[in-house]
Amino acid sequence: MKKLDKLKRKISVVLVGTLVLGMSGIASGCGKTTESTKTAKEAQGDGPVELVYWNQWTQEAEMEFLEKYIEEYNNSQDKYHVSFLAIPFEEYTTTKLATAFATNEAPDIFECSPAIINQYLDAGVCEPLDDIFTDEIKNDFTEAAFDRVSRDGHIYGIPLDGDLVALYYNKEILEQQGVKPPTTWDELKEAAAALNSDEYSGFTFEVDKGDWQCFTFYPFVWMQGGNLFTEDGMANLNSDEVINALQLWKDLLNSGNCNETPGRSVSDISILTNGETAMQINGSWSVFRADPEKYGVVPLPAAKKGGETASVVGGWNVLVSNQSSEEKIAGAKDFISWMWLNVDRVTEFDTDAKFTYCMRNSVIEAGKDIYYVNDNAAVFSDEVLPTGQPEIALSGEAKEIVSTMIQDALYSMSAEEAANAAQESMLKYQEKSGAVFTG
């Protein structure tokens, strides 16, 4: 029980979502309800109200979970019928969802991570969900659970999970080469060089621009004691800590020991398990996808010997569009209450369909054995989770500046030049928009 209580305290401390002011990239065209949604019931005749649910859960176990329970919900009543579309992560977060809202074709139910949630909260396209949370349910969540999904005293989303990142490695390859899992930046460079071969890369990190690249970059700044923004929320992108992190990534890429063309997002652990790399940055969601007999996990290497490590905590939240008809909104609330406020279903999703940490105490209690089910799970629970910091919730414009900075440093500028250019752009944007950020 002491270990479980300690785990709950860790989750309460580190799974803190940050909400910041930002500019929306989707507000245009989102304030109208189309005739097709207004008359949805009429178009359907006497049939059930059709609800569309979009998310990014494309792994086999996730898809099977959703298919099973959505079918069960549809069969449990005849008033609503839910269909879902699982969209690959990069497409979902960059274009698909925003375009749907901008063209009045938004799904009735959708999901957001901290990387994109402010776009939709700022645009005012989300339906308040206060009426589906009883006091008993609210009290079951950790104190910080609703920070990322709340505005002006209203709750707009159901927090589902909290994901962290660490370093996965192929045990056999490291053992064959006499390499120990790296604990510092210098050791990471040395290990990548020693492990790199014609058959596989020494190390894989995200070299493609996007949310996932930013997500995995942040910890390398934080572990030095730095931040991308100051305490008052202004740009700090040309700080020594940011420049050092950019230089590390640039050195790794330029060394030729890393996977420059992985062919898919590095959020996919199959780059490691298919034998394409010896080491890979990846997330807690892959604990069940990487056989612990073959693949190990350690915290991200610290900047220097004896230094602190860090991780980033992200997660997904279920929201309801207010662009739908009243009937659809009522149905969406009914479904997400049935699906995502049920402790047994959320526990199964968080500890069977995937491996992640929940901000709901009863789920942590119900899944307590899973969080220590194998060595890799225990590393995430005991060593990675305590180092986690909340993913920075940026506006679309601010995220583009940070993403461009990383790409510039990797491919077209020195680390210092890229940081200085980003600092200038971010300050101009913040002065014009009034946006402030934390992290």
N, C-alpha and C positions, 0 to 999 in steps of 0.2 A: 504493500500500500504506500510506503514511503516513496518508492520509485515512481509510482503512478502519480502521486501528489506533486512530486518534483516535476514530472513531465507536464502536468497541467499548468504549473506555475510558469514553466518555460514558454508554453504555448500562449498563455495570457500575456506574457511580456513581449514576445517577439512578433506575434501575428497582429501587428498594429498597422492598419491601413491609414495612409495619409491622404486627406482631401485638400486640394489646393484650388485657387482660382485659376482659370484658364479660358482660352477662347475656343469656341466650338467650331469644328470644321464641317458640321452636318446640319446646322440650324436651317439653312435655306431649304424651303419646301417641306419642312417637317411639321408645320403648325396646322395642317389641314387634314381632315378625315375624308377620305375619298367616298364617293357614292357606293362603291363596291363593298366597302366595309360597313357603311351605314345600313345597307340593305342586305347584309350577309344572310340573316335568318330567312328573309323573304326568298332570296335566290336559292336557298337550300330546301325550301318547302318545309315538310314536316321532319326532315332529318336532323341529326345532331348539329350543333354549332361547330364548325371546323376551326381548329386552332393549329397554328404553325409554330414550332419550337426550333430555333437555331442554336447550335453550339459548336464547339471545336473538338469534341471527344471522338477522335477517329481511330483510336487503338481498338483492337478486336475485343478485348474484355470490356472496355467502356461501351462499345456499340452493342454488345450482347446484353449488358445490363440495361441500357436504355430501351432496347427493343422489348425485352422481357417485361419491364414494368410499365412502359407506355401501353403495351398490349393489354396488360392486366387492368390498367386504369380504364382504357376504352371499353373493356368487357364488364367493368364493375358498374357502369351506369350508361344511360342512353341519351343524356342531354348534350354531352360534348364528345368530340373526337379529336385526338391529338395526333399529328404527324410531325416527325422531326427530320432535320437536315443537319448532318455532321459535316462541317466544312474544314478543310485543312487550316491549321493555325495561322500561317502567314497570310493566306487569302482572306480568312475571316477577319483578322485584326487590321489589315491594311486597306482593303477595298470593299469586300462583300457587304459587311454590315452597314458601314457608313453610306454606301451607295443605295442600299435598300431604304434607309430612312430618308435620304435626300430625294428619292423618287416615289415616295409614298407607297412603297412595297415592303415595308418593314414586317418582320415576323411578330407574332403576338407575344412570344416569350423569347428572350435572348439572354446571353451571358456576357459579362465584362470582367476583365482583370483590371488592376490599378493602372496599367499602361494605357487603357482606352476609356475607362469609366467616366472620366470628367467630361469627355466629349458629349456624352449622352445626358449626363446630369445637367451640364451647362445649357444644353439645347432644350431642356424642359420636355423631353419626349418620354420620360419614365413615369409610371403610375405609382403613387404612394401605396405601400403595402402594410401600413400600420394596423389595418383591421384584421390581418391574418395572424398577427403575433399576440398571443395571450401573454399575460404577465408571467405565467409559469414557463412558457417557451422562451421569452426574452431573458428571464433570469438564468436559464440554462446555458446561455451563451456567455463567453468571457466579456469582460468589461469593454474591451476595445473592438469587439466583433463588428459593431455597426458603424464604426468611424468612417470607413471608406464608402458606405452606401447611404449615408444620411445627409440631408440638407434641410436647413430651416426647421429642425425639429421633427422631420418626417423620415421614415425608413423606406428606401426604394429598392432594396435587394435582399436576398437571402444569401449569406456567406456560406460557401460550400467547403472550401479547402484552403490549405496553406502549403505551398510547395517551396522547397529549398534546392540549392545547387551545391555540388561537391565534385570531387575528381574520382571518376571510375577508372579502373585499370585492369588489364589482362594479366592475371597472376602468373600464368605459365610463361608468357613472353618476358616479363620482368625477371622472373626467376632464372630463366635460361641465360639472360644477359647480365645477371648479377646486379640488377638495379633495384634499389628499394624505392617504394612510393615516395615522391618528392615532398618535402615539408617546407621548402623555401623557393623563392623565385629562381635563384641560381641553380638549385637542385632540379627544378623543373626544366630549365634550359639544358642542363647536362643530361638529364634522363631522356628528353626528346631526342637529343643528338645520339645517345647510345642506343636507343631503341629503333630509330628510323631505319627503314630498309626498303628494298625494291618491292616488297610484298605488302607492306603496311607503313603508315606514317607513325612517327614517334608520338605525336600529340595532335589532338583535334580540338579547336575552339572555333567559335562562330566568326567567320570572316565576311559574311554577307550582312548587309545593312538591314536593320529592322528591330522590332521589339525584343526579340530573343537576344540579339547582340547586346543591346543596352542592358538588359536584365542581368546578363552574365558579366558585364563589365563593371557594374557598380561595386561589387565586393572588393575588387582590386584597389579601389580608391579608399573605401571604408577601412580596410585592414591596416592602412597606414595612419589611421586616425583622421583622415580627411573627409570632405564632403564636396559634392558638386555645387551646393548652394550654401550661403552663409546662414547664420542664425536668424537673420531678418528676412531670409527667403530670396536673396539676390544672387546673381551668378557668381560662381567661384571656380569657373572652368579652367582658368589658367593658373591654378594653384600647383604647387610642387607635387602634391599627391596625385592629381589628375594627370599631369605631364608624365610622372613616373609610371603610372599604370598604362598610359598610351605607349610609352617607350618599351615597356615589357612586351606588350602585344606586337609592336612593330618588330622588335628583336626576334620574337618567336617566328613571326611570319617570314622575315627576311633570312632566317637561318636555313630555310629549306627543309627543316625537319618536321614540319607540320602539314596537315592536310589542307591544301589551298582550294581544292574543288571537291568537297564532300558529296555534292549532288543532291543534298537534302538538308533540312535544318538540323543543326547539331542538337536540337532538343530531342532528336530521335536516337535512342541508344543503339539501334541496329548498326550504326557506323562502327561501334566497338564489337558488338556481338557477331557481326558478319565478317570480322577479321580485317577491317580496313584501317584500324588504328590500334595502338598499344594503350593509349590513355585518352580520355575524353571528358570534358566538362559536361555534366548532365544533371538531371534532377532526381528528387526523391520519388517521383512518379515511376521511375524505372527500377525500383528495388525488386519488383516481381518479374521484371523483363530481363534481368541480367542474373544468371545463375550464380549464387554466392560461392559455389565451389570453384567457379572459373574466373569470376570477376570480383575484385575488391573495391572498397570505397574508402577514401580519406578526405578530410576537410581540404578546401582549396589551400595551396601552399601560401605561407606567410611571406611578407616582403623580405624579411631577414630572419636569421636564426634567433630563436627565442621570442620572435614577434607574435602578434596576435593574428589569427585568421579571421575570416568573415564570410557570411553567406547572405543571400537575399531571399526575402519571403514574398512570394506572390500568391495569388489565388483567384478563384473565379466566383462570381456572384450572379445569381439568377434574378433577372428583372422582367418587368412587364411593360409593353409599349402602351402609352396612352393615346396612340394614334388609331387604335382599333375601336370597334363599336362597344357599347356598354355590355352587350351580351358576351362579346369576346373577352373583354377585360374581366368580367365575372368568371368566365370559364377558365381563363388563364390563372386567376387567383385560386380557383378550386383545384386545378391540377397541381400547381407548384406547392400548395399546402399539403396535398395528398402525397406528393412525390418527395419533396425536399424538406418538409418539416417533420417527417416520420423518422424517428431515431434509427429504427432497424434498417431502413433503406439507405439512409445516409451512411451508416456504419458499414454496410456492405459495399457501397460505392467507394468510400475512403480507404477501406482496408482489404478489399478483395478485387474490385474492378481496377483499382490503382492503389498506390501507397501515398498517403498524404495526411496532413495534420488538420484536425477540425477545431474550430473555435467554439465548439459546443461540448460542455463537460460530459454529458451523458454519452456522447459518441466516443469520446476518449476512454471513458470507463468501459463501454461495451467492447471496444476494440483493443483493450490494453495489452492482450497477449500478442497481437500482430505487430505492435511497435517495437517488439524485441524478438520477432519470430526468427531472425537470422542475424549474422554478424553485420551485414550491411544496414539492416534496419536499425540495429543498435547504434551504429556509428552516427546515423542521421539523428536518432533520438537523443543520444548522450553527448555527441561532439559537435554536430553541425547546427542543430536547432538552437542551442544557447548563443550562437554567434550571429544569428539571423537578424537582419534589419529590414524594415518594410520597403518594398519596391517603391521607387519614386513615381508618384502620380503626376505625369506631365500633360500639358495640353498638346494638341497635335503639332503646333508650331514649335514649341519648345523641344519636343521629342525629335523633330526633324533636325534641329540644330545640334543636339547631342549625337544623333546618329551620323550626321555629316562630319562632325569632329572626329569620330572614331574612324570612319572611312578615309578621311583626309590623312590622318596619322598613319594608317596602314599602307596607303597607296600613293599619295601625292605630295605630302608635306612632311616636315619634321614634326615630332610630337609637340614641340613648343609652338611652332607656327600654327598647327591645327588648333591647339588649345587657345591661343591668343585670338585667332579668327572667330572661334566659337564664343569666346567671352564677349567680344565686341558685338556679335550678332544677338546674343542672349540679352545683354544689357539694353540694346536698342529695342528689342521686342518687349522686355519687361517695362521699360519706361513708357512705351506707347500703350501697352495693354493693361498695366497695373498688376500683372500676374506675379505671384510669388510661389515658391516651391520649397519643399522640405526634403532633404536627403543628400 
